[in-house]
Amino acid sequence: MTFSPLRLVLVLFVATLFSPFGRTLLAAETASPLTVEIADVGKSGELAQQLSAKGYRTIISQKNIWVTDPQNNCAVWIGKMVPLDMLRAVLPEAIRFNPNLKFYHVVGDRGEQPPEQVNNTIHVGGSIEAAMVKKLNQIDNQELLELLKKAKSIGELHQYLHEKNIPREKATEKPA
């Protein structure tokens, strides 16, 4: 049985498609790309330029009623699929450009079911109102940066953020 060149290419294509390598390649094509989304406040343009130069896909969100200034846009939402090496590159730059950042949350950590693209996104400049609604705790930037350097896995970082964001009971005053 002889194969024409076209038939041979078709057979090889189908064989590759159904091989584990082909499925991985196909999955990579359809997955959402890793993205850094930045609120349009302060030095957002400079941050986007810096991260783009490092090879990261960046988007500056359009201004709206929730995007006001660096003090009010002080949260970072981290998609659960964002790799540790990307966080090690992005978070120090984000903190350098906006030292007001103080709330960090892994989206989905509290049972949320975000759209797939959110799982692959770091959003820098989330609103303080959303952080308060979620009852997030402030996290010291230096402590976070130290952990970023030392963390052996993304799971270790997620666990740290989870523990830091366990809602604290407010101290109640005792009657005199």
PyMOL commands that place a pseudoatom at each C-alpha (Angstrom):
pseudoatom trace, name=CA, resn=MET, resi=1, chain=A, elem=C, hetatm=0, pos=[0.000, 0.000, 0.000]
pseudoatom trace, name=CA, resn=THR, resi=2, chain=A, elem=C, hetatm=0, pos=[1.524, 3.317, -1.039]
pseudoatom trace, name=CA, resn=PHE, resi=3, chain=A, elem=C, hetatm=0, pos=[0.724, 6.676, 0.460]
pseudoatom trace, name=CA, resn=SER, resi=4, chain=A, elem=C, hetatm=0, pos=[0.590, 9.889, -1.489]
pseudoatom trace, name=CA, resn=PRO, resi=5, chain=A, elem=C, hetatm=0, pos=[2.466, 12.783, 0.173]
pseudoatom trace, name=CA, resn=LEU, resi=6, chain=A, elem=C, hetatm=0, pos=[-0.840, 14.449, 1.077]
pseudoatom trace, name=CA, resn=ARG, resi=7, chain=A, elem=C, hetatm=0, pos=[-2.228, 11.267, 2.631]
pseudoatom trace, name=CA, resn=LEU, resi=8, chain=A, elem=C, hetatm=0, pos=[1.028, 10.756, 4.564]
pseudoatom trace, name=CA, resn=VAL, resi=9, chain=A, elem=C, hetatm=0, pos=[0.883, 14.307, 5.979]
pseudoatom trace, name=CA, resn=LEU, resi=10, chain=A, elem=C, hetatm=0, pos=[-2.764, 13.796, 6.943]
pseudoatom trace, name=CA, resn=VAL, resi=11, chain=A, elem=C, hetatm=0, pos=[-1.981, 10.489, 8.724]
pseudoatom trace, name=CA, resn=LEU, resi=12, chain=A, elem=C, hetatm=0, pos=[0.928, 12.093, 10.601]
pseudoatom trace, name=CA, resn=PHE, resi=13, chain=A, elem=C, hetatm=0, pos=[-1.245, 15.058, 11.601]
pseudoatom trace, name=CA, resn=VAL, resi=14, chain=A, elem=C, hetatm=0, pos=[-4.026, 12.836, 12.963]
pseudoatom trace, name=CA, resn=ALA, resi=15, chain=A, elem=C, hetatm=0, pos=[-1.513, 10.612, 14.787]
pseudoatom trace, name=CA, resn=THR, resi=16, chain=A, elem=C, hetatm=0, pos=[0.098, 13.661, 16.387]
pseudoatom trace, name=CA, resn=LEU, resi=17, chain=A, elem=C, hetatm=0, pos=[-3.269, 15.117, 17.344]
pseudoatom trace, name=CA, resn=PHE, resi=18, chain=A, elem=C, hetatm=0, pos=[-4.241, 11.974, 19.253]
pseudoatom trace, name=CA, resn=SER, resi=19, chain=A, elem=C, hetatm=0, pos=[-0.852, 11.492, 20.906]
pseudoatom trace, name=CA, resn=PRO, resi=20, chain=A, elem=C, hetatm=0, pos=[-0.230, 12.915, 24.418]
pseudoatom trace, name=CA, resn=PHE, resi=21, chain=A, elem=C, hetatm=0, pos=[2.079, 15.522, 22.875]
pseudoatom trace, name=CA, resn=GLY, resi=22, chain=A, elem=C, hetatm=0, pos=[-0.628, 16.620, 20.442]
pseudoatom trace, name=CA, resn=ARG, resi=23, chain=A, elem=C, hetatm=0, pos=[-3.243, 16.982, 23.184]
pseudoatom trace, name=CA, resn=THR, resi=24, chain=A, elem=C, hetatm=0, pos=[-0.814, 19.065, 25.262]
pseudoatom trace, name=CA, resn=LEU, resi=25, chain=A, elem=C, hetatm=0, pos=[-0.080, 21.273, 22.273]
pseudoatom trace, name=CA, resn=LEU, resi=26, chain=A, elem=C, hetatm=0, pos=[-3.791, 21.695, 21.568]
pseudoatom trace, name=CA, resn=ALA, resi=27, chain=A, elem=C, hetatm=0, pos=[-4.528, 22.526, 25.223]
pseudoatom trace, name=CA, resn=ALA, resi=28, chain=A, elem=C, hetatm=0, pos=[-1.779, 25.147, 25.237]
pseudoatom trace, name=CA, resn=GLU, resi=29, chain=A, elem=C, hetatm=0, pos=[-3.331, 26.805, 22.207]
pseudoatom trace, name=CA, resn=THR, resi=30, chain=A, elem=C, hetatm=0, pos=[-6.789, 27.086, 23.791]
pseudoatom trace, name=CA, resn=ALA, resi=31, chain=A, elem=C, hetatm=0, pos=[-5.762, 28.088, 27.347]
pseudoatom trace, name=CA, resn=SER, resi=32, chain=A, elem=C, hetatm=0, pos=[-6.002, 31.718, 28.385]
pseudoatom trace, name=CA, resn=PRO, resi=33, chain=A, elem=C, hetatm=0, pos=[-2.638, 33.483, 28.255]
pseudoatom trace, name=CA, resn=LEU, resi=34, chain=A, elem=C, hetatm=0, pos=[-1.046, 34.689, 31.470]
pseudoatom trace, name=CA, resn=THR, resi=35, chain=A, elem=C, hetatm=0, pos=[-1.831, 38.378, 31.868]
pseudoatom trace, name=CA, resn=VAL, resi=36, chain=A, elem=C, hetatm=0, pos=[-1.056, 41.277, 34.179]
pseudoatom trace, name=CA, resn=GLU, resi=37, chain=A, elem=C, hetatm=0, pos=[-4.064, 43.583, 34.344]
pseudoatom trace, name=CA, resn=ILE, resi=38, chain=A, elem=C, hetatm=0, pos=[-3.293, 46.989, 35.851]
pseudoatom trace, name=CA, resn=ALA, resi=39, chain=A, elem=C, hetatm=0, pos=[-5.754, 49.597, 37.121]
pseudoatom trace, name=CA, resn=ASP, resi=40, chain=A, elem=C, hetatm=0, pos=[-5.251, 52.955, 35.395]
pseudoatom trace, name=CA, resn=VAL, resi=41, chain=A, elem=C, hetatm=0, pos=[-3.939, 54.854, 38.430]
pseudoatom trace, name=CA, resn=GLY, resi=42, chain=A, elem=C, hetatm=0, pos=[-0.633, 56.444, 39.361]
pseudoatom trace, name=CA, resn=LYS, resi=43, chain=A, elem=C, hetatm=0, pos=[2.271, 55.053, 37.365]
pseudoatom trace, name=CA, resn=SER, resi=44, chain=A, elem=C, hetatm=0, pos=[0.291, 52.260, 35.705]
pseudoatom trace, name=CA, resn=GLY, resi=45, chain=A, elem=C, hetatm=0, pos=[1.677, 53.066, 32.254]
pseudoatom trace, name=CA, resn=GLU, resi=46, chain=A, elem=C, hetatm=0, pos=[5.260, 52.834, 33.498]
pseudoatom trace, name=CA, resn=LEU, resi=47, chain=A, elem=C, hetatm=0, pos=[4.525, 49.546, 35.291]
pseudoatom trace, name=CA, resn=ALA, resi=48, chain=A, elem=C, hetatm=0, pos=[2.922, 48.100, 32.152]
pseudoatom trace, name=CA, resn=GLN, resi=49, chain=A, elem=C, hetatm=0, pos=[5.903, 49.188, 30.060]
pseudoatom trace, name=CA, resn=GLN, resi=50, chain=A, elem=C, hetatm=0, pos=[8.376, 47.646, 32.542]
pseudoatom trace, name=CA, resn=LEU, resi=51, chain=A, elem=C, hetatm=0, pos=[6.505, 44.319, 32.674]
pseudoatom trace, name=CA, resn=SER, resi=52, chain=A, elem=C, hetatm=0, pos=[6.004, 44.220, 28.900]
pseudoatom trace, name=CA, resn=ALA, resi=53, chain=A, elem=C, hetatm=0, pos=[9.755, 44.677, 28.482]
pseudoatom trace, name=CA, resn=LYS, resi=54, chain=A, elem=C, hetatm=0, pos=[10.190, 41.569, 30.649]
pseudoatom trace, name=CA, resn=GLY, resi=55, chain=A, elem=C, hetatm=0, pos=[7.932, 39.641, 28.283]
pseudoatom trace, name=CA, resn=TYR, resi=56, chain=A, elem=C, hetatm=0, pos=[4.629, 39.740, 30.164]
pseudoatom trace, name=CA, resn=ARG, resi=57, chain=A, elem=C, hetatm=0, pos=[1.299, 40.443, 28.511]
pseudoatom trace, name=CA, resn=THR, resi=58, chain=A, elem=C, hetatm=0, pos=[-0.110, 43.587, 30.161]
pseudoatom trace, name=CA, resn=ILE, resi=59, chain=A, elem=C, hetatm=0, pos=[-3.458, 45.325, 29.973]
pseudoatom trace, name=CA, resn=ILE, resi=60, chain=A, elem=C, hetatm=0, pos=[-4.332, 48.668, 31.547]
pseudoatom trace, name=CA, resn=SER, resi=61, chain=A, elem=C, hetatm=0, pos=[-7.978, 48.586, 32.636]
pseudoatom trace, name=CA, resn=GLN, resi=62, chain=A, elem=C, hetatm=0, pos=[-10.166, 51.482, 31.620]
pseudoatom trace, name=CA, resn=LYS, resi=63, chain=A, elem=C, hetatm=0, pos=[-10.945, 54.024, 34.300]
pseudoatom trace, name=CA, resn=ASN, resi=64, chain=A, elem=C, hetatm=0, pos=[-14.305, 53.647, 36.000]
pseudoatom trace, name=CA, resn=ILE, resi=65, chain=A, elem=C, hetatm=0, pos=[-15.933, 54.583, 39.309]
pseudoatom trace, name=CA, resn=TRP, resi=66, chain=A, elem=C, hetatm=0, pos=[-13.830, 51.958, 41.128]
pseudoatom trace, name=CA, resn=VAL, resi=67, chain=A, elem=C, hetatm=0, pos=[-10.512, 53.131, 39.683]
pseudoatom trace, name=CA, resn=THR, resi=68, chain=A, elem=C, hetatm=0, pos=[-9.654, 56.369, 41.430]
pseudoatom trace, name=CA, resn=ASP, resi=69, chain=A, elem=C, hetatm=0, pos=[-6.124, 56.612, 42.834]
pseudoatom trace, name=CA, resn=PRO, resi=70, chain=A, elem=C, hetatm=0, pos=[-3.223, 54.480, 44.135]
pseudoatom trace, name=CA, resn=GLN, resi=71, chain=A, elem=C, hetatm=0, pos=[-4.401, 54.755, 47.763]
pseudoatom trace, name=CA, resn=ASN, resi=72, chain=A, elem=C, hetatm=0, pos=[-7.876, 53.380, 46.977]
pseudoatom trace, name=CA, resn=ASN, resi=73, chain=A, elem=C, hetatm=0, pos=[-6.685, 50.868, 44.393]
pseudoatom trace, name=CA, resn=CYS, resi=74, chain=A, elem=C, hetatm=0, pos=[-4.387, 49.005, 46.749]
pseudoatom trace, name=CA, resn=ALA, resi=75, chain=A, elem=C, hetatm=0, pos=[-5.344, 45.352, 46.254]
pseudoatom trace, name=CA, resn=VAL, resi=76, chain=A, elem=C, hetatm=0, pos=[-3.791, 42.624, 44.138]
pseudoatom trace, name=CA, resn=TRP, resi=77, chain=A, elem=C, hetatm=0, pos=[-5.953, 39.740, 42.917]
pseudoatom trace, name=CA, resn=ILE, resi=78, chain=A, elem=C, hetatm=0, pos=[-3.882, 36.686, 42.001]
pseudoatom trace, name=CA, resn=GLY, resi=79, chain=A, elem=C, hetatm=0, pos=[-5.253, 34.002, 39.687]
pseudoatom trace, name=CA, resn=LYS, resi=80, chain=A, elem=C, hetatm=0, pos=[-4.756, 30.495, 41.039]
pseudoatom trace, name=CA, resn=MET, resi=81, chain=A, elem=C, hetatm=0, pos=[-2.963, 29.329, 37.870]
pseudoatom trace, name=CA, resn=VAL, resi=82, chain=A, elem=C, hetatm=0, pos=[-0.375, 32.148, 37.874]
pseudoatom trace, name=CA, resn=PRO, resi=83, chain=A, elem=C, hetatm=0, pos=[3.055, 30.529, 38.323]
pseudoatom trace, name=CA, resn=LEU, resi=84, chain=A, elem=C, hetatm=0, pos=[5.440, 31.434, 41.135]
pseudoatom trace, name=CA, resn=ASP, resi=85, chain=A, elem=C, hetatm=0, pos=[8.154, 32.705, 38.775]
pseudoatom trace, name=CA, resn=MET, resi=86, chain=A, elem=C, hetatm=0, pos=[5.708, 35.217, 37.278]
pseudoatom trace, name=CA, resn=LEU, resi=87, chain=A, elem=C, hetatm=0, pos=[4.701, 36.438, 40.740]
pseudoatom trace, name=CA, resn=ARG, resi=88, chain=A, elem=C, hetatm=0, pos=[8.376, 36.786, 41.660]
pseudoatom trace, name=CA, resn=ALA, resi=89, chain=A, elem=C, hetatm=0, pos=[8.848, 39.088, 38.673]
pseudoatom trace, name=CA, resn=VAL, resi=90, chain=A, elem=C, hetatm=0, pos=[5.578, 41.040, 38.799]
pseudoatom trace, name=CA, resn=LEU, resi=91, chain=A, elem=C, hetatm=0, pos=[4.882, 41.698, 42.487]
pseudoatom trace, name=CA, resn=PRO, resi=92, chain=A, elem=C, hetatm=0, pos=[8.181, 43.469, 43.339]
pseudoatom trace, name=CA, resn=GLU, resi=93, chain=A, elem=C, hetatm=0, pos=[7.686, 45.774, 40.339]
pseudoatom trace, name=CA, resn=ALA, resi=94, chain=A, elem=C, hetatm=0, pos=[4.043, 46.407, 41.254]
pseudoatom trace, name=CA, resn=ILE, resi=95, chain=A, elem=C, hetatm=0, pos=[5.039, 47.303, 44.821]
pseudoatom trace, name=CA, resn=ARG, resi=96, chain=A, elem=C, hetatm=0, pos=[7.834, 49.545, 43.544]
pseudoatom trace, name=CA, resn=PHE, resi=97, chain=A, elem=C, hetatm=0, pos=[5.421, 51.468, 41.309]
pseudoatom trace, name=CA, resn=ASN, resi=98, chain=A, elem=C, hetatm=0, pos=[2.616, 51.516, 43.908]
pseudoatom trace, name=CA, resn=PRO, resi=99, chain=A, elem=C, hetatm=0, pos=[3.903, 51.172, 47.478]
pseudoatom trace, name=CA, resn=ASN, resi=100, chain=A, elem=C, hetatm=0, pos=[0.280, 51.601, 48.668]
pseudoatom trace, name=CA, resn=LEU, resi=101, chain=A, elem=C, hetatm=0, pos=[-0.496, 47.979, 47.765]
pseudoatom trace, name=CA, resn=LYS, resi=102, chain=A, elem=C, hetatm=0, pos=[-1.504, 46.128, 50.925]
pseudoatom trace, name=CA, resn=PHE, resi=103, chain=A, elem=C, hetatm=0, pos=[-4.192, 43.550, 50.163]
pseudoatom trace, name=CA, resn=TYR, resi=104, chain=A, elem=C, hetatm=0, pos=[-3.283, 40.322, 48.332]
pseudoatom trace, name=CA, resn=HIS, resi=105, chain=A, elem=C, hetatm=0, pos=[-5.791, 37.589, 47.552]
pseudoatom trace, name=CA, resn=VAL, resi=106, chain=A, elem=C, hetatm=0, pos=[-5.724, 34.372, 45.530]
pseudoatom trace, name=CA, resn=VAL, resi=107, chain=A, elem=C, hetatm=0, pos=[-8.980, 34.423, 43.572]
pseudoatom trace, name=CA, resn=GLY, resi=108, chain=A, elem=C, hetatm=0, pos=[-10.911, 31.249, 44.302]
pseudoatom trace, name=CA, resn=ASP, resi=109, chain=A, elem=C, hetatm=0, pos=[-9.326, 30.796, 47.740]
pseudoatom trace, name=CA, resn=ARG, resi=110, chain=A, elem=C, hetatm=0, pos=[-12.717, 31.260, 49.389]
pseudoatom trace, name=CA, resn=GLY, resi=111, chain=A, elem=C, hetatm=0, pos=[-14.694, 29.090, 47.017]
pseudoatom trace, name=CA, resn=GLU, resi=112, chain=A, elem=C, hetatm=0, pos=[-15.278, 31.655, 44.264]
pseudoatom trace, name=CA, resn=GLN, resi=113, chain=A, elem=C, hetatm=0, pos=[-15.634, 30.228, 40.752]
pseudoatom trace, name=CA, resn=PRO, resi=114, chain=A, elem=C, hetatm=0, pos=[-14.102, 32.904, 38.500]
pseudoatom trace, name=CA, resn=PRO, resi=115, chain=A, elem=C, hetatm=0, pos=[-13.983, 32.763, 34.703]
pseudoatom trace, name=CA, resn=GLU, resi=116, chain=A, elem=C, hetatm=0, pos=[-10.942, 30.891, 33.346]
pseudoatom trace, name=CA, resn=GLN, resi=117, chain=A, elem=C, hetatm=0, pos=[-9.097, 34.037, 32.249]
pseudoatom trace, name=CA, resn=VAL, resi=118, chain=A, elem=C, hetatm=0, pos=[-9.167, 35.314, 35.864]
pseudoatom trace, name=CA, resn=ASN, resi=119, chain=A, elem=C, hetatm=0, pos=[-7.272, 32.185, 36.948]
pseudoatom trace, name=CA, resn=ASN, resi=120, chain=A, elem=C, hetatm=0, pos=[-4.433, 33.252, 34.623]
pseudoatom trace, name=CA, resn=THR, resi=121, chain=A, elem=C, hetatm=0, pos=[-4.342, 36.921, 35.629]
pseudoatom trace, name=CA, resn=ILE, resi=122, chain=A, elem=C, hetatm=0, pos=[-2.643, 39.099, 38.211]
pseudoatom trace, name=CA, resn=HIS, resi=123, chain=A, elem=C, hetatm=0, pos=[-4.798, 42.186, 38.706]
pseudoatom trace, name=CA, resn=VAL, resi=124, chain=A, elem=C, hetatm=0, pos=[-2.824, 45.053, 40.230]
pseudoatom trace, name=CA, resn=GLY, resi=125, chain=A, elem=C, hetatm=0, pos=[-4.898, 47.891, 41.660]
pseudoatom trace, name=CA, resn=GLY, resi=126, chain=A, elem=C, hetatm=0, pos=[-8.078, 46.244, 42.889]
pseudoatom trace, name=CA, resn=SER, resi=127, chain=A, elem=C, hetatm=0, pos=[-10.336, 48.499, 44.926]
pseudoatom trace, name=CA, resn=ILE, resi=128, chain=A, elem=C, hetatm=0, pos=[-10.058, 48.838, 48.676]
pseudoatom trace, name=CA, resn=GLU, resi=129, chain=A, elem=C, hetatm=0, pos=[-13.857, 48.489, 48.834]
pseudoatom trace, name=CA, resn=ALA, resi=130, chain=A, elem=C, hetatm=0, pos=[-13.680, 44.981, 47.365]
pseudoatom trace, name=CA, resn=ALA, resi=131, chain=A, elem=C, hetatm=0, pos=[-10.883, 44.081, 49.801]
pseudoatom trace, name=CA, resn=MET, resi=132, chain=A, elem=C, hetatm=0, pos=[-13.025, 45.283, 52.704]
pseudoatom trace, name=CA, resn=VAL, resi=133, chain=A, elem=C, hetatm=0, pos=[-16.081, 43.369, 51.491]
pseudoatom trace, name=CA, resn=LYS, resi=134, chain=A, elem=C, hetatm=0, pos=[-13.933, 40.222, 51.352]
pseudoatom trace, name=CA, resn=LYS, resi=135, chain=A, elem=C, hetatm=0, pos=[-12.596, 41.092, 54.831]
pseudoatom trace, name=CA, resn=LEU, resi=136, chain=A, elem=C, hetatm=0, pos=[-9.010, 40.802, 53.658]
pseudoatom trace, name=CA, resn=ASN, resi=137, chain=A, elem=C, hetatm=0, pos=[-6.229, 41.685, 56.053]
pseudoatom trace, name=CA, resn=GLN, resi=138, chain=A, elem=C, hetatm=0, pos=[-3.374, 44.024, 55.226]
pseudoatom trace, name=CA, resn=ILE, resi=139, chain=A, elem=C, hetatm=0, pos=[-0.155, 42.196, 54.386]
pseudoatom trace, name=CA, resn=ASP, resi=140, chain=A, elem=C, hetatm=0, pos=[3.215, 43.831, 54.898]
pseudoatom trace, name=CA, resn=ASN, resi=141, chain=A, elem=C, hetatm=0, pos=[4.960, 44.250, 51.536]
pseudoatom trace, name=CA, resn=GLN, resi=142, chain=A, elem=C, hetatm=0, pos=[8.438, 43.443, 52.873]
pseudoatom trace, name=CA, resn=GLU, resi=143, chain=A, elem=C, hetatm=0, pos=[7.179, 40.256, 54.505]
pseudoatom trace, name=CA, resn=LEU, resi=144, chain=A, elem=C, hetatm=0, pos=[5.493, 39.243, 51.250]
pseudoatom trace, name=CA, resn=LEU, resi=145, chain=A, elem=C, hetatm=0, pos=[8.619, 39.979, 49.198]
pseudoatom trace, name=CA, resn=GLU, resi=146, chain=A, elem=C, hetatm=0, pos=[10.739, 37.893, 51.598]
pseudoatom trace, name=CA, resn=LEU, resi=147, chain=A, elem=C, hetatm=0, pos=[8.338, 34.973, 51.295]
pseudoatom trace, name=CA, resn=LEU, resi=148, chain=A, elem=C, hetatm=0, pos=[8.358, 35.307, 47.493]
pseudoatom trace, name=CA, resn=LYS, resi=149, chain=A, elem=C, hetatm=0, pos=[12.130, 34.813, 47.548]
pseudoatom trace, name=CA, resn=LYS, resi=150, chain=A, elem=C, hetatm=0, pos=[11.989, 31.819, 49.905]
pseudoatom trace, name=CA, resn=ALA, resi=151, chain=A, elem=C, hetatm=0, pos=[8.853, 29.998, 48.710]
pseudoatom trace, name=CA, resn=LYS, resi=152, chain=A, elem=C, hetatm=0, pos=[9.590, 26.583, 47.254]
pseudoatom trace, name=CA, resn=SER, resi=153, chain=A, elem=C, hetatm=0, pos=[6.226, 26.270, 45.505]
pseudoatom trace, name=CA, resn=ILE, resi=154, chain=A, elem=C, hetatm=0, pos=[3.176, 28.238, 44.468]
pseudoatom trace, name=CA, resn=GLY, resi=155, chain=A, elem=C, hetatm=0, pos=[1.211, 26.181, 46.996]
pseudoatom trace, name=CA, resn=GLU, resi=156, chain=A, elem=C, hetatm=0, pos=[3.388, 27.573, 49.785]
pseudoatom trace, name=CA, resn=LEU, resi=157, chain=A, elem=C, hetatm=0, pos=[2.629, 31.136, 48.672]
pseudoatom trace, name=CA, resn=HIS, resi=158, chain=A, elem=C, hetatm=0, pos=[-1.105, 30.399, 48.342]
pseudoatom trace, name=CA, resn=GLN, resi=159, chain=A, elem=C, hetatm=0, pos=[-1.131, 28.905, 51.862]
pseudoatom trace, name=CA, resn=TYR, resi=160, chain=A, elem=C, hetatm=0, pos=[0.648, 31.979, 53.263]
pseudoatom trace, name=CA, resn=LEU, resi=161, chain=A, elem=C, hetatm=0, pos=[-1.886, 34.325, 51.642]
pseudoatom trace, name=CA, resn=HIS, resi=162, chain=A, elem=C, hetatm=0, pos=[-4.782, 32.140, 52.799]
pseudoatom trace, name=CA, resn=GLU, resi=163, chain=A, elem=C, hetatm=0, pos=[-3.576, 32.190, 56.417]
pseudoatom trace, name=CA, resn=LYS, resi=164, chain=A, elem=C, hetatm=0, pos=[-2.876, 35.925, 56.341]
pseudoatom trace, name=CA, resn=ASN, resi=165, chain=A, elem=C, hetatm=0, pos=[-6.411, 36.579, 55.074]
pseudoatom trace, name=CA, resn=ILE, resi=166, chain=A, elem=C, hetatm=0, pos=[-8.331, 34.550, 57.641]
pseudoatom trace, name=CA, resn=PRO, resi=167, chain=A, elem=C, hetatm=0, pos=[-10.833, 37.120, 58.943]
pseudoatom trace, name=CA, resn=ARG, resi=168, chain=A, elem=C, hetatm=0, pos=[-9.825, 38.380, 62.364]
pseudoatom trace, name=CA, resn=GLU, resi=169, chain=A, elem=C, hetatm=0, pos=[-12.346, 38.815, 65.116]
pseudoatom trace, name=CA, resn=LYS, resi=170, chain=A, elem=C, hetatm=0, pos=[-12.642, 42.416, 66.172]
pseudoatom trace, name=CA, resn=ALA, resi=171, chain=A, elem=C, hetatm=0, pos=[-11.553, 43.029, 69.721]
pseudoatom trace, name=CA, resn=THR, resi=172, chain=A, elem=C, hetatm=0, pos=[-14.556, 43.795, 71.853]
pseudoatom trace, name=CA, resn=GLU, resi=173, chain=A, elem=C, hetatm=0, pos=[-14.311, 46.265, 74.668]
pseudoatom trace, name=CA, resn=LYS, resi=174, chain=A, elem=C, hetatm=0, pos=[-14.914, 44.880, 78.124]
pseudoatom trace, name=CA, resn=PRO, resi=175, chain=A, elem=C, hetatm=0, pos=[-17.136, 46.914, 80.401]
pseudoatom trace, name=CA, resn=ALA, resi=176, chain=A, elem=C, hetatm=0, pos=[-15.290, 48.726, 83.205]
for i in range(1, 176): cmd.bond("trace and resi %d" % i, "trace and resi %d" % (i + 1))
show_as sticks, trace
zoom trace
